[in-house]
Amino acid sequence: MSTPSPSSIDFRPGELLGCISGELGLRKFIEDRGHSLIVTSEKDGAGCQLEEELQDAHYVISQPFYPAYLTRERIASAPNLKAAITAGIGSDHVDLQAAMEYNIDVSEVTFCNSISVAEHVVMQILSLVRNYIPSYHWIKKGGWNIADCVERSYDIEGMKVGTVAAGRIGLAVLKRLQAFDCELHYTDRHRLPRDVEEKYNLHYWEDWKGMVQTMDVVTLNCPLHPETEHMINTESIKNFKRGTYLVNTARGKLCDKDVIAQVYTVIHCQTIL
């Protein structure tokens, strides 16, 4: 099969093609080829429209931030289903074991927003370290209390920053932080090439729990699967030093939210999830 070679586009450049309102720009493409496209946001609860349509569906396209969960039960009720496609990155809303057993392809749009996420990580790190949000609220209240604003405002220069996972997003974060003269660390089951480590002065750790013990900032950039679900829990949080900044732009369930709430209350670490 040859790769698509479109001769034109049927949308205005810059137009937001949302999953529901914009139908991802797919309706004309699909219907011109004799297929039907059903678009719905009714995807939760027994008997919802998603479950009704699954009985005849060949493909399910879901966005990752408000996903249509394909459980084993839903997959079993979809005898014609060929593929579950994520209009973005991440497939943790699909029961992957069930998909394999029912011979259903699971795919995503790799790298489609990796740079956006990496830049967002850097923004959140700076917002935390520079105490931006509380300072912004002082302005919103109509004043400027510089003492309170700078009480927990620091330079990121010289801080130890570690990323859990250094794939497309994690490595992009490290590249962007190099300009801030941070000490950059990473852990990943696949070590980066030596020339990459040398170029960005990266320090490799085999175990993320060992890495976080000395980090000032920790950013989670790993996928969610059974091994990483609640990786930040009652026991593992003890590895973080007091005052650590934790940024999670991957998946919320990497962290036990109750543990995060507890340690935030006692100011063990500052967190953005």
PyMOL commands that set and color helices and strands:
alter all, ss='L'
color gray80, all
select helices_A, chain A and resi 23-25+27-31+49-54+72-76+96-101+114-129+132-140+146-150+168-180+194-200+208-214+236-239+252-254+257-265
alter helices_A, ss='H'
color red, helices_A
select strands_A, chain A and resi 59-62+83-86+105-108+160-164+183-187+202-205+217-220+244-248+269-272
alter strands_A, ss='S'
color yellow, strands_A
deselect
rebuild
show_as cartoon
